[in-house]
Amino acid sequence: MKHFSIVIRSFSEIQAFVEMATVQPFEVLVGSDTHRVNGKSFIGMFSLDFRHPLQVHVNCDDAAFARFRKEATRFLIA
């Protein structure tokens, strides 16, 4: 499983991330080491603590991971 860290700061960013995750042909999990939710679910995403960086976990090949991470650039931790 591959992962990267993101920060989400607003409702519109939650919406944008879920829209981006929804079109992926693989599972997208978001959260911490102890609590992960479906990144394609608004309800799941709203249950997270956005005061801290989140981990995005995906199980896909390297090319798909690179594309998805590039799409998520606006959420990546600098």
Secondary structure, DSSP 8 states (H G I E B T S, - for coil): -EEEEE---SHHHHHHHHHHHHT-SS-EEEE-SS-EEETT-HHHHHTS-TTS-EEEEE---HHHHHHHHHHTGGGB--
